[in-house]
């Protein structure tokens, strides 16, 4: 019996940034109507699609 390949797995990324930078990012996202996690996920997807180039 052949094994089926696993689907993509999610990974939690922990990172440290200063509070004012984080607050500015969240404020900018909320003004534009975006969710911060979605913005980060889309940037990571773009990074992967372009082989490590932003």
Buried (B, 14 or more C-beta within 10 A) or exposed (E): EEEEEEEEEEEEEEEEEEEEEEEEBBEEBEEEEEEBEEBBEEEEEEEEEEEEEE
